[in-house]
Amino acid sequence: MKKVAFMGKVISVVNQKGGTAKSALSVNLSAGLVRAGQRVLLNDTDPQADSSASLGDRETDDSSETITELFGAVMNNEELPEGLYINHQEEGVDIIVSNIELAGIEALLVNAMCREYILKEIVDRARDRYHTIIIDTMPSLGMLTINSLAAADEVLIPVEAS
């Protein structure tokens, strides 16, 4: 049987302001695309881990299989795990979960080589398995958000209706 390569589109959901429904948009867009027949990977790059919690992964703070560990592996020139710590959700959305330790990665990125492309390296390893990869970001314009912008093909900027 021939392996199908997808070369997925990467969409970052970004706004420096909090409370604009970035996580809600990321989760609902992911679920909608799955219902439309797409293979979707949601990448939670917010230390608050709201997207992770929305999809049922509420106990990520003690986990060693998160986006935090993947960032660490790339920064230390270590091999990324084959499965990229992707969790397969019952609803059909695949997710790489986040945890509070991701907040510490922001400071480490300042001194990292090619620091704005760490997330791109992680995302590129999954592109051939998904139609769409969605990156949920934190409310900031820091290094994690810059990483999500560098990895993206498209950007969605949710804004408050007021």
DSSP file (Angstrom, degrees, kcal/mol; ACC not computed):
  #  RESIDUE AA STRUCTURE BP1 BP2  ACC     N-H-->O    O-->H-N    N-H-->O    O-->H-N    TCO  KAPPA ALPHA  PHI   PSI    X-CA   Y-CA   Z-CA
    1    1 A M              0   0    0      0, 0.0     2,-0.3     0, 0.0     0, 0.0   0.000 360.0 360.0 360.0 135.2    0.0    0.0    0.0
    2    2 A K        -     0   0    0      1,-0.1     2,-0.3     0, 0.0     0, 0.0  -0.561 360.0-123.2 -80.2 134.6    1.3    3.4   -1.0
    3    3 A K        -     0   0    0     -2,-0.3     2,-0.5     1,-0.0    -1,-0.1  -0.612  23.3-135.6 -76.8 132.7    2.0    6.0    1.8
    4    4 A V        -     0   0    0     -2,-0.3     2,-0.5   125,-0.0    -1,-0.0  -0.784  12.9-154.8 -91.9 127.1    0.1    9.2    1.3
    5    5 A A        -     0   0    0     -2,-0.5   124,-0.2     1,-0.1   123,-0.1  -0.885  11.3-176.7-102.0 131.9    2.1   12.4    1.9
    6    6 A F        -     0   0    0    122,-1.3   122,-0.2    -2,-0.5    -1,-0.1   0.851  16.2-153.8 -95.9 -39.7    0.0   15.5    2.8
    7    7 A M        -     0   0    0    120,-0.3   121,-0.2     1,-0.1   120,-0.1   0.987  33.6-141.5  51.9  64.5    2.5   18.4    3.1
    8    8 A G        -     0   0    0    119,-3.0     2,-0.3   122,-0.4   124,-0.3  -0.091   3.5-116.7 -61.3 149.3    0.1   20.1    5.5
    9    9 A K  E     -a  132   0A   0    122,-2.6   124,-3.0    -3,-0.1     2,-0.5  -0.669  27.2-139.7 -81.3 138.3   -0.6   23.8    5.6
   10   10 A V  E     -a  133   0A   0     -2,-0.3   143,-2.9   122,-0.2   144,-2.1  -0.908  18.5-173.5-107.8 123.7    0.5   25.5    8.9
   11   11 A I  E     -ab 134 154A   0    122,-3.0   124,-2.9    -2,-0.5     2,-0.4  -0.970   7.5-158.4-118.7 121.7   -1.8   28.1   10.5
   12   12 A S  E     -ab 135 155A   0    142,-2.3   144,-3.0    -2,-0.5     2,-0.7  -0.847   7.7-149.6 -98.5 135.0   -0.8   30.1   13.5
   13   13 A V  E     +ab 136 156A   0    122,-2.9   124,-1.2    -2,-0.4     2,-0.4  -0.914  33.5 171.7-104.2 110.3   -3.5   31.7   15.6
   14   14 A V        +     0   0    0    142,-2.6     2,-0.2    -2,-0.7   127,-0.1  -0.950  22.1 143.4-132.7 137.6   -1.9   34.8   17.1
   15   15 A N        -     0   0    0     -2,-0.4   125,-0.3   123,-0.4     5,-0.1  -0.783  36.9-143.3-163.7 132.6   -2.7   37.9   19.0
   16   16 A Q  S    S+     0   0    0     -2,-0.2     2,-0.3   123,-0.2   125,-0.1   0.708  83.2  82.4 -70.1 -17.6   -0.6   39.6   21.7
   17   17 A K  S    S-     0   0    0    123,-0.1     3,-0.5     1,-0.1   123,-0.1  -0.654  78.5-131.3 -87.7 141.9   -3.7   40.4   23.7
   18   18 A G  S    S+     0   0    0     -2,-0.3    -2,-0.1     1,-0.2    -1,-0.1  -0.443  83.1  41.0 -81.7 163.4   -5.3   37.9   26.0
   19   19 A G  S    S+     0   0    0     -2,-0.1    -1,-0.2     1,-0.1   140,-0.0   0.701  72.9 117.4  75.8  19.9   -9.0   37.0   25.9
   20   20 A T  S    S-     0   0    0     -3,-0.5    -2,-0.1    -5,-0.1    -1,-0.1   0.297  87.4-108.1-101.7   9.7   -9.4   37.1   22.2
   21   21 A A     >  +     0   0    0      3,-0.1     4,-2.6   137,-0.1     5,-0.2   0.815  66.0 149.2  72.2  34.4  -10.4   33.4   22.0
   22   22 A K  H  > S+     0   0    0      2,-0.2     4,-2.6     1,-0.2     5,-0.1   0.947  76.6  42.7 -60.6 -48.4   -7.2   32.1   20.4
   23   23 A S  H  > S+     0   0    0      2,-0.2     4,-2.7     1,-0.2     5,-0.2   0.915 114.3  50.3 -66.5 -42.6   -7.5   28.7   22.1
   24   24 A A  H  > S+     0   0    0      1,-0.2     4,-2.6     2,-0.2     5,-0.3   0.915 113.2  46.9 -61.1 -43.1  -11.2   28.4   21.4
   25   25 A L  H  X S+     0   0    0     -4,-2.6     4,-2.8     2,-0.2     5,-0.3   0.920 112.3  50.6 -63.6 -43.8  -10.6   29.3   17.7
   26   26 A S  H  X S+     0   0    0     -4,-2.6     4,-2.0    -5,-0.2    -2,-0.2   0.931 114.8  42.3 -61.0 -47.1   -7.7   26.8   17.5
   27   27 A V  H  X S+     0   0    0     -4,-2.7     4,-2.5     2,-0.2    -2,-0.2   0.930 117.9  44.9 -67.0 -46.7   -9.7   23.9   19.0
   28   28 A N  H  X S+     0   0    0     -4,-2.6     4,-2.5    -5,-0.2    -2,-0.2   0.878 113.1  49.8 -69.9 -37.4  -12.9   24.6   17.1
   29   29 A L  H  X S+     0   0    0     -4,-2.8     4,-2.5    -5,-0.3    -1,-0.2   0.919 111.7  50.2 -63.7 -42.5  -11.2   25.1   13.8
   30   30 A S  H  X S+     0   0    0     -4,-2.0     4,-2.1    -5,-0.3    -2,-0.2   0.944 112.5  45.9 -59.4 -48.9   -9.3   21.9   14.4
   31   31 A A  H  X S+     0   0    0     -4,-2.5     4,-2.3     1,-0.2    -1,-0.2   0.891 112.5  51.2 -63.1 -40.2  -12.6   20.0   15.1
   32   32 A G  H  X S+     0   0    0     -4,-2.5     4,-1.3     2,-0.2    -1,-0.2   0.902 109.6  48.9 -64.9 -41.1  -14.3   21.6   12.2
   33   33 A L  H  <>S+     0   0    0     -4,-2.5     5,-2.6     2,-0.2    -1,-0.2   0.875 109.9  52.0 -67.0 -36.4  -11.6   20.6    9.8
   34   34 A V  H ><5S+     0   0    0     -4,-2.1     3,-1.9     1,-0.2    -2,-0.2   0.926 107.7  51.8 -63.2 -43.8  -11.6   17.0   11.1
   35   35 A R  H 3<5S+     0   0    0     -4,-2.3    -1,-0.2     1,-0.3    -2,-0.2   0.785 105.0  57.6 -63.0 -26.2  -15.4   16.9   10.5
   36   36 A A  T 3<5S-     0   0    0     -4,-1.3    -1,-0.3    -5,-0.1    -2,-0.2   0.386 129.3 -97.6 -84.9   3.8  -14.7   18.0    7.0
   37   37 A G  T < 5S+     0   0    0     -3,-1.9     2,-0.2     1,-0.3    -3,-0.2   0.550  79.0 134.4  97.9   8.0  -12.5   15.0    6.5
   38   38 A Q      < -     0   0    0     -5,-2.6     2,-0.6    -6,-0.1    -1,-0.3  -0.584  57.3-124.3 -91.0 153.5   -9.0   16.5    7.1
   39   39 A R        -     0   0    0     -2,-0.2    92,-2.0    54,-0.1    93,-1.8  -0.872  40.2-170.6 -89.4 124.4   -6.2   15.1    9.2
   40   40 A V  E     -c  132   0A   0     -2,-0.6    54,-2.3    52,-0.5     2,-0.5  -0.957  21.1-164.0-128.1 136.5   -5.4   17.9   11.7
   41   41 A L  E     -cd 133  94A   0     91,-2.1    93,-2.8    -2,-0.4     2,-0.5  -0.984  10.1-158.0-115.4 124.5   -2.6   18.4   14.2
   42   42 A L  E     -cd 134  95A   0     52,-3.2    54,-2.3    -2,-0.5     2,-0.7  -0.911   4.9-160.1-101.8 124.9   -3.1   21.0   16.9
   43   43 A N  E     -cd 135  96A   0     91,-3.6    93,-2.2    -2,-0.5     2,-0.9  -0.912   5.3-153.7-109.6 108.0    0.1   22.3   18.4
   44   44 A D  E     +c  136   0A   0     52,-2.3    23,-0.3    -2,-0.7    93,-0.1  -0.722  24.1 165.3 -86.1 106.8   -0.4   24.0   21.8
   45   45 A T  E     +c  137   0A   0     91,-2.5    93,-0.6    -2,-0.9    -1,-0.1  -0.083  44.1 102.6-112.3  33.7    2.4   26.5   22.4
   46   46 A D    >   -     0   0    0     91,-0.2     3,-2.3     1,-0.1    52,-0.1  -0.975  66.5-144.6-114.7 121.6    0.7   28.3   25.2
   47   47 A P  T 3  S+     0   0    0      0, 0.0    55,-0.1     0, 0.0    -1,-0.1   0.730 100.6  66.1 -58.6 -20.9    2.0   27.5   28.7
   48   48 A Q  T 3  S-     0   0    0     51,-0.1    52,-0.1    52,-0.1    -3,-0.0   0.716  94.0-150.7 -71.9 -19.1   -1.5   27.9   30.0
   49   49 A A    <>  +     0   0    0     -3,-2.3     4,-2.4    50,-0.2     5,-0.2   0.798  40.4 151.1  57.2  37.1   -2.4   24.8   28.0
   50   50 A D  H  > S+     0   0    0      2,-0.2     4,-2.5     1,-0.2     5,-0.1   0.887  72.3  50.1 -66.2 -38.8   -6.0   25.8   27.3
   51   51 A S  H  > S+     0   0    0      2,-0.2     4,-1.4     1,-0.2    -1,-0.2   0.918 111.0  49.9 -64.2 -41.6   -6.2   23.9   24.0
   52   52 A S  H  4>S+     0   0    0      1,-0.2     5,-2.6     2,-0.2     3,-0.4   0.937 113.0  46.1 -60.1 -47.2   -4.7   20.8   25.7
   53   53 A A  H ><5S+     0   0    0     -4,-2.4     3,-1.8     1,-0.2    -2,-0.2   0.876 107.2  58.1 -64.6 -38.2   -7.3   21.0   28.5
   54   54 A S  H 3<5S+     0   0    0     -4,-2.5    -1,-0.2     1,-0.3    -2,-0.2   0.816 107.3  48.0 -62.3 -29.9  -10.1   21.6   26.0
   55   55 A L  T 3<5S-     0   0    0     -4,-1.4    -1,-0.3    -3,-0.4    -2,-0.2   0.220 130.3 -93.0 -97.6  14.8   -9.3   18.3   24.3
   56   56 A G  T < 5S+     0   0    0     -3,-1.8     2,-1.3     1,-0.1     3,-0.2   0.369  90.4 120.8  99.5  -5.4   -9.2   16.4   27.6
   57   57 A D      < +     0   0    0     -5,-2.6     3,-0.3    -6,-0.2    -1,-0.1  -0.650  24.9 147.3 -93.1  80.8   -5.4   16.6   28.5
   58   58 A R        +     0   0    0     -2,-1.3     2,-0.5     1,-0.2     3,-0.3   0.656  59.2  60.5 -90.5 -17.9   -5.8   18.4   31.8
   59   59 A E        +     0   0    0     -3,-0.2     3,-0.3     1,-0.2    -1,-0.2  -0.454  61.9 123.8-109.9  58.3   -2.9   16.8   33.7
   60   60 A T    >   +     0   0    0     -2,-0.5     3,-1.5    -3,-0.3    -1,-0.2   0.614  47.3  86.5 -93.7 -12.9    0.0   18.0   31.5
   61   61 A D  T 3  S+     0   0    0     -3,-0.3    -1,-0.2     1,-0.3    40,-0.1   0.813  98.1  37.8 -61.6 -30.6    2.1   19.8   34.1
   62   62 A D  T 3  S+     0   0    0     -3,-0.3    -1,-0.3     2,-0.0     2,-0.2   0.361  94.6 113.5 -99.1   5.4    3.9   16.6   35.2
   63   63 A S    <   -     0   0    0     -3,-1.5     3,-0.1     1,-0.1    -3,-0.1  -0.497  50.1-163.1 -80.5 145.1    4.1   15.1   31.7
   64   64 A S  S    S+     0   0    0     -2,-0.2     2,-0.4     1,-0.2    -1,-0.1   0.214  79.3  77.5-105.3  12.0    7.5   14.6   30.0
   65   65 A E  S    S+     0   0    0     -5,-0.1    32,-0.4    33,-0.1     2,-0.2  -0.599  71.8 111.1-121.3  69.8    5.8   14.3   26.5
   66   66 A T  S  > S-     0   0    0     -2,-0.4     4,-1.4    -3,-0.1     3,-0.4  -0.753  84.5 -94.2-132.0 175.3    5.0   17.9   25.7
   67   67 A I  H  > S+     0   0    0     30,-2.7     4,-2.6   -23,-0.3     5,-0.2   0.796 121.1  65.5 -62.0 -28.2    6.0   20.6   23.2
   68   68 A T  H  > S+     0   0    0     29,-0.3     4,-2.3     1,-0.2    -1,-0.2   0.926 101.2  47.3 -58.9 -46.1    8.4   21.8   26.0
   69   69 A E  H  > S+     0   0    0     -3,-0.4     4,-2.2     1,-0.2    -1,-0.2   0.860 110.7  52.4 -65.3 -35.7   10.4   18.6   25.7
   70   70 A L  H  X S+     0   0    0     -4,-1.4     4,-2.2     2,-0.2    -2,-0.2   0.915 108.4  49.7 -67.9 -42.4   10.5   18.9   21.9
   71   71 A F  H  X S+     0   0    0     -4,-2.6     4,-2.6     1,-0.2     5,-0.2   0.938 111.6  50.4 -57.9 -46.3   11.8   22.5   22.1
   72   72 A G  H  X S+     0   0    0     -4,-2.3     4,-1.7     1,-0.2    -2,-0.2   0.890 108.4  52.0 -59.5 -41.5   14.5   21.2   24.5
   73   73 A A  H  <>S+     0   0    0     -4,-2.2     5,-3.2     2,-0.2    -1,-0.2   0.928 111.8  45.2 -63.2 -45.4   15.5   18.4   22.2
   74   74 A V  H ><5S+     0   0    0     -4,-2.2     3,-1.6     1,-0.2    -2,-0.2   0.927 112.7  50.6 -64.9 -43.9   15.9   20.7   19.2
   75   75 A M  H 3<5S+     0   0    0     -4,-2.6    -1,-0.2     1,-0.3    38,-0.2   0.797 113.1  46.7 -65.6 -27.2   17.8   23.3   21.2
   76   76 A N  T 3<5S-     0   0    0     -4,-1.7    -1,-0.3    -5,-0.2    -2,-0.2   0.244 114.2-116.5 -97.2  13.0   20.2   20.6   22.5
   77   77 A N  T < 5 +     0   0    0     -3,-1.6     2,-0.2     1,-0.2    -3,-0.2   0.841  65.7 147.9  55.1  37.0   20.7   19.1   19.0
   78   78 A E      < -     0   0    0     -5,-3.2     2,-0.2    -6,-0.2    -1,-0.2  -0.637  56.3 -93.1 -96.9 159.0   19.0   15.8   20.1
   79   79 A E        -     0   0    0     -2,-0.2    -1,-0.1    -3,-0.1     3,-0.1  -0.512  39.9-123.1 -70.0 133.9   17.0   13.5   17.9
   80   80 A L        -     0   0    0     -2,-0.2    -1,-0.1     1,-0.1   -10,-0.1  -0.549  34.3-100.5 -74.1 143.3   13.2   14.2   18.0
   81   81 A P    >   -     0   0    0      0, 0.0     3,-1.4     0, 0.0    -1,-0.1  -0.368  29.9-119.1 -63.8 145.7   11.1   11.3   19.1
   82   82 A E  T 3  S+     0   0    0      1,-0.3    -2,-0.1     2,-0.1     0, 0.0   0.874 112.8  42.5 -54.0 -44.1    9.5    9.5   16.1
   83   83 A G  T >  S-     0   0    0      1,-0.1     3,-2.2     2,-0.0    -1,-0.3   0.477  96.8-138.0 -85.9  -1.4    5.9   10.1   17.3
   84   84 A L  T <   -     0   0    0     -3,-1.4     3,-0.1     1,-0.3    -2,-0.1   0.709  58.0 -77.0  51.9  24.3    6.6   13.8   18.3
   85   85 A Y  T 3  S+     0   0    0      1,-0.2    12,-0.5    11,-0.1     2,-0.4   0.816  79.3 171.9  57.9  32.3    4.5   13.1   21.5
   86   86 A I    <   -     0   0    0     -3,-2.2     2,-0.5    10,-0.1    10,-0.2  -0.615  22.1-150.3 -76.9 125.7    1.4   13.4   19.4
   87   87 A N  E     -E   95   0A   0      8,-3.3     8,-2.4    -2,-0.4     2,-0.7  -0.841   7.4-141.0 -95.9 131.6   -1.8   12.5   21.3
   88   88 A H  E     -E   94   0A   0     -2,-0.5     6,-0.2     6,-0.2     2,-0.2  -0.840  20.4-150.7 -95.7 113.1   -4.6   11.0   19.3
   89   89 A Q    >   -     0   0    0      4,-1.7     3,-1.8    -2,-0.7   -33,-0.1  -0.501  21.2-121.3 -86.2 152.0   -7.9   12.4   20.6
   90   90 A E  T 3  S+     0   0    0      1,-0.3    -1,-0.1   -35,-0.2     4,-0.1   0.819 112.5  60.4 -58.4 -33.5  -11.2   10.5   20.4
   91   91 A E  T 3  S-     0   0    0      2,-0.2    -1,-0.3   -36,-0.1     3,-0.1   0.598 121.5-105.9 -73.7 -10.1  -12.7   13.4   18.4
   92   92 A G  S <  S+     0   0    0     -3,-1.8   -52,-0.5     1,-0.4     2,-0.5   0.300  81.7 124.2 103.2  -9.2  -10.1   12.9   15.7
   93   93 A V        -     0   0    0    -54,-0.1    -4,-1.7    -5,-0.1    -1,-0.4  -0.735  50.6-147.8 -84.8 128.6   -7.9   15.9   16.4
   94   94 A D  E     -dE  41  88A   0    -54,-2.3   -52,-3.2    -2,-0.5     2,-0.4  -0.745  21.5-171.0 -90.9 146.5   -4.3   15.0   17.1
   95   95 A I  E     -dE  42  87A   0     -8,-2.4    -8,-3.3    -2,-0.3     2,-0.6  -0.997  30.9-150.3-143.3 142.4   -2.5   17.3   19.6
   96   96 A I  E     -d   43   0A   0    -54,-2.3   -52,-2.3    -2,-0.4   -10,-0.1  -0.969  40.5-140.2-103.8 114.2    0.9   18.0   20.9
   97   97 A V        -     0   0    0     -2,-0.6   -30,-2.7   -12,-0.5   -29,-0.3  -0.238  11.7-147.3 -79.9 163.8    0.1   19.3   24.4
   98   98 A S        -     0   0    0    -32,-0.2     2,-0.3   -31,-0.1   -53,-0.1  -0.698  10.9-170.7-117.3 170.2    1.7   22.1   26.4
   99   99 A N    >   -     0   0    0     -2,-0.2     3,-2.0   -55,-0.1     4,-0.3  -0.951  44.3 -88.2-153.9 176.3    2.4   22.7   30.1
  100  100 A I  T >  S+     0   0    0     -2,-0.3     3,-1.6     1,-0.3     4,-0.3   0.738 114.6  73.3 -61.9 -24.4    3.6   25.5   32.4
  101  101 A E  T >> S+     0   0    0      1,-0.3     3,-1.1     2,-0.2     4,-0.7   0.702  78.9  76.4 -64.2 -18.1    7.2   24.5   31.8
  102  102 A L  H X> S+     0   0    0     -3,-2.0     4,-0.9     1,-0.3     3,-0.8   0.801  81.2  68.7 -62.7 -27.6    7.0   26.0   28.3
  103  103 A A  H <> S+     0   0    0     -3,-1.6     4,-0.6    -4,-0.3     3,-0.4   0.848  96.1  54.2 -59.5 -33.4    7.2   29.5   30.0
  104  104 A G  H <> S+     0   0    0     -3,-1.1     4,-1.2    -4,-0.3     3,-0.3   0.746  95.9  66.5 -72.4 -23.9   10.8   28.7   30.9
  105  105 A I  H <X S+     0   0    0     -3,-0.8     4,-2.2    -4,-0.7    -1,-0.2   0.845  88.6  67.9 -65.2 -33.2   11.7   27.9   27.2
  106  106 A E  H  X S+     0   0    0     -4,-0.9     4,-0.6    -3,-0.4    -1,-0.2   0.912 102.4  44.4 -53.6 -46.3   11.1   31.6   26.4
  107  107 A A  H >< S+     0   0    0     -4,-0.6     3,-0.6    -3,-0.3     4,-0.4   0.866 112.3  52.3 -68.1 -36.2   14.1   32.6   28.3
  108  108 A L  H >< S+     0   0    0     -4,-1.2     3,-0.9     1,-0.2     4,-0.4   0.803  99.2  64.6 -70.3 -28.9   16.3   29.8   26.9
  109  109 A L  H >< S+     0   0    0     -4,-2.2     3,-1.0     1,-0.2    -1,-0.2   0.774  85.0  74.4 -66.0 -25.6   15.4   30.7   23.4
  110  110 A V  T << S+     0   0    0     -4,-0.6    -1,-0.2    -3,-0.6    -2,-0.2   0.865 106.9  32.7 -56.5 -37.6   17.2   34.1   23.7
  111  111 A N  T <  S+     0   0    0     -3,-0.9    -1,-0.3    -4,-0.4    -2,-0.2   0.388  95.4 113.8-100.7   2.8   20.6   32.4   23.5
  112  112 A A  S X  S-     0   0    0     -3,-1.0     3,-1.0    -4,-0.4     2,-0.2  -0.465  71.9-111.0 -79.2 145.6   19.6   29.5   21.2
  113  113 A M  T 3  S+     0   0    0      1,-0.3     4,-0.1   -38,-0.2    -1,-0.1  -0.527 102.7   2.9 -69.9 139.7   21.1   29.2   17.6
  114  114 A C  T >  S+     0   0    0     -2,-0.2     3,-2.3     1,-0.1    -1,-0.3   0.877  85.8 173.9  50.0  42.6   18.4   29.9   14.9
  115  115 A R  G X   +     0   0    0     -3,-1.0     3,-0.7     1,-0.3     4,-0.3   0.705  66.5  57.6 -58.3 -26.2   16.0   30.6   17.8
  116  116 A E  G 3  S+     0   0    0      1,-0.2    -1,-0.3    -4,-0.1    34,-0.2   0.538 105.3  51.9 -84.0  -3.0   13.1   31.7   15.6
  117  117 A Y  G <> S+     0   0    0     -3,-2.3     4,-1.7    -4,-0.1    -1,-0.2   0.249  74.8 100.1-115.2  12.7   13.1   28.4   13.7
  118  118 A I  H <> S+     0   0    0     -3,-0.7     4,-1.4     1,-0.2     3,-0.1   0.951  88.5  43.5 -63.1 -49.7   12.9   25.8   16.6
  119  119 A L  H  > S+     0   0    0     -4,-0.3     4,-3.0     1,-0.2     5,-0.2   0.867 108.7  59.0 -65.4 -35.8    9.2   25.3   16.2
  120  120 A K  H  > S+     0   0    0      1,-0.2     4,-2.9     2,-0.2    -1,-0.2   0.899 103.1  52.9 -59.4 -40.4    9.4   25.1   12.4
  121  121 A E  H  X S+     0   0    0     -4,-1.7     4,-0.9     2,-0.2    -1,-0.2   0.901 112.5  44.6 -61.8 -40.3   11.8   22.2   12.8
  122  122 A I  H >< S+     0   0    0     -4,-1.4     3,-0.7     2,-0.2     4,-0.4   0.948 115.6  46.3 -67.4 -49.1    9.3   20.4   14.9
  123  123 A V  H >X S+     0   0    0     -4,-3.0     3,-1.8     1,-0.2     4,-1.0   0.888 105.8  59.3 -62.7 -41.1    6.3   21.2   12.7
  124  124 A D  H 3< S+     0   0    0     -4,-2.9     4,-0.4     1,-0.3    -1,-0.2   0.793  97.0  62.1 -61.1 -27.3    8.1   20.3    9.5
  125  125 A R  T << S+     0   0    0     -4,-0.9    -1,-0.3    -3,-0.7    -2,-0.2   0.703 111.4  38.4 -69.3 -19.0    8.6   16.7   10.9
  126  126 A A  T X4 S+     0   0    0     -3,-1.8     3,-2.1    -4,-0.4     4,-0.5   0.527  87.7  95.7-107.5  -8.8    4.8   16.3   11.0
  127  127 A R  G >< S+     0   0    0     -4,-1.0  -119,-3.0     1,-0.3     3,-1.0   0.825  79.9  56.7 -54.8 -37.1    3.8   18.1    7.7
  128  128 A D  G 3  S+     0   0    0     -4,-0.4  -122,-1.3  -121,-0.2    -1,-0.3   0.485 105.8  52.3 -78.6   0.8    3.7   15.0    5.6
  129  129 A R  G <  S+     0   0    0     -3,-2.1     2,-0.3  -124,-0.2    -1,-0.2   0.482 106.5  53.0-109.0  -6.2    1.1   13.4    7.9
  130  130 A Y    <   -     0   0    0     -3,-1.0  -122,-0.4    -4,-0.5   -90,-0.2  -0.944  58.0-148.2-135.7 150.0   -1.5   16.1    8.1
  131  131 A H  S    S+     0   0    0    -92,-2.0  -122,-2.6    -2,-0.3     2,-0.4   0.884  95.0  16.1 -74.0 -43.3   -3.6   18.3    5.8
  132  132 A T  E     -ac   9  40A   0    -93,-1.8   -91,-2.1  -124,-0.3     2,-0.5  -0.995  59.9-164.6-137.4 137.5   -3.5   21.2    8.4
  133  133 A I  E     -ac  10  41A   0   -124,-3.0  -122,-3.0    -2,-0.4     2,-0.5  -0.991  14.9-162.3-119.3 122.9   -1.4   22.0   11.4
  134  134 A I  E     -ac  11  42A   0    -93,-2.8   -91,-3.6    -2,-0.5     2,-0.6  -0.898   3.3-156.6-109.7 133.0   -2.8   24.6   13.7
  135  135 A I  E     -ac  12  43A   0   -124,-2.9  -122,-2.9    -2,-0.5     2,-0.5  -0.937   3.1-157.9-112.3 114.8   -0.5   26.4   16.2
  136  136 A D  E     -ac  13  44A   0    -93,-2.2   -91,-2.5    -2,-0.6     2,-0.2  -0.790  20.4-161.8 -87.9 130.4   -2.3   28.0   19.3
  137  137 A T  E     - c   0  45A   0   -124,-1.2   -91,-0.2    -2,-0.5  -114,-0.1  -0.658  17.0-108.8-114.1 167.1   -0.1   30.7   20.8
  138  138 A M        -     0   0    0    -93,-0.6     2,-1.7    -2,-0.2  -123,-0.4  -0.507  45.3 -93.1 -86.5 160.7    0.2   32.6   24.0
  139  139 A P  S    S+     0   0    0      0, 0.0     2,-0.3     0, 0.0  -123,-0.2  -0.570  92.3  87.0 -76.6  89.5   -0.8   36.3   24.4
  140  140 A S  S    S-     0   0    0     -2,-1.7  -125,-0.2  -125,-0.3  -123,-0.1  -0.975  73.0-132.5-170.6 162.7    2.6   37.7   23.7
  141  141 A L        +     0   0    0     -2,-0.3  -125,-0.1  -125,-0.1  -127,-0.0  -0.111  69.3 123.0-116.3  33.2    5.0   38.9   21.0
  142  142 A G  S  > S-     0   0    0     -4,-0.1     4,-2.3  -126,-0.0     3,-0.2   0.031  83.1 -74.3 -81.8-168.0    7.9   36.9   22.6
  143  143 A M  H  > S+     0   0    0      1,-0.2     4,-2.3     2,-0.2     5,-0.1   0.806 128.1  56.2 -63.8 -33.4   10.1   34.2   21.1
  144  144 A L  H  > S+     0   0    0      2,-0.2     4,-1.9     1,-0.2    -1,-0.2   0.916 110.6  45.0 -66.2 -40.8    7.4   31.5   21.2
  145  145 A T  H  > S+     0   0    0      2,-0.2     4,-2.2     1,-0.2    -2,-0.2   0.904 111.5  52.3 -68.4 -40.6    5.1   33.6   19.1
  146  146 A I  H  X S+     0   0    0     -4,-2.3     4,-2.3     1,-0.2    -2,-0.2   0.897 108.3  52.7 -60.9 -39.5    7.9   34.6   16.7
  147  147 A N  H  X S+     0   0    0     -4,-2.3     4,-1.6     1,-0.2    -1,-0.2   0.908 108.5  49.6 -60.5 -42.5    8.6   30.8   16.4
  148  148 A S  H  X S+     0   0    0     -4,-1.9     4,-0.8     1,-0.2    -2,-0.2   0.874 111.0  49.1 -67.9 -35.2    4.9   30.2   15.5
  149  149 A L  H  < S+     0   0    0     -4,-2.2     3,-0.5     1,-0.2    -1,-0.2   0.896 110.2  50.9 -68.6 -39.6    5.0   33.0   12.9
  150  150 A A  H  < S+     0   0    0     -4,-2.3    -2,-0.2     1,-0.2    -1,-0.2   0.798 112.6  47.2 -67.4 -28.1    8.2   31.6   11.3
  151  151 A A  H  < S+     0   0    0     -4,-1.6    -1,-0.2    -5,-0.2    -2,-0.2   0.643  97.6  98.4 -84.7 -15.3    6.6   28.1   11.1
  152  152 A A     <  -     0   0    0     -4,-0.8  -141,-0.2    -3,-0.5     3,-0.1  -0.416  48.2-171.5 -85.6 147.3    3.3   29.4    9.6
  153  153 A D  S    S+     0   0    0   -143,-2.9     2,-0.3     1,-0.3  -142,-0.2   0.690  87.7  16.2 -91.8 -31.7    2.1   29.5    6.1
  154  154 A E  E    S-b   11   0A   0   -144,-2.1  -142,-2.3     2,-0.0     2,-0.4  -0.951  70.2-146.4-139.9 156.3   -0.9   31.5    7.2
  155  155 A V  E     -b   12   0A   0     -2,-0.3     2,-0.5  -144,-0.2  -142,-0.2  -0.992   2.6-160.6-128.9 133.5   -1.8   33.5   10.3
  156  156 A L  E     -b   13   0A   0   -144,-3.0  -142,-2.6    -2,-0.4    -2,-0.0  -0.952   6.3-166.4-108.3 131.8   -5.2   34.0   11.9
  157  157 A I        -     0   0    0     -2,-0.5     2,-0.2  -144,-0.2  -142,-0.1  -0.860   6.9-159.3-120.5  95.5   -5.6   37.0   14.2
  158  158 A P        -     0   0    0      0, 0.0     2,-0.3     0, 0.0  -136,-0.1  -0.522  13.3-166.8 -73.1 140.7   -8.8   36.8   16.3
  159  159 A V        -     0   0    0     -2,-0.2     2,-0.2  -138,-0.1  -140,-0.0  -0.925  27.6 -99.9-128.5 154.3   -9.9   40.2   17.7
  160  160 A E        -     0   0    0     -2,-0.3  -140,-0.1     1,-0.1  -139,-0.0  -0.493  29.5-132.6 -69.0 137.3  -12.4   41.3   20.3
  161  161 A A              0   0    0      1,-0.3    -1,-0.1    -2,-0.2  -141,-0.0   0.714 360.0 360.0 -67.5 -20.0  -15.6   42.4   18.7
  162  162 A S              0   0    0      0, 0.0    -1,-0.3     0, 0.0    -2,-0.1   0.511 360.0 360.0 -73.1 360.0  -15.7   45.5   20.8
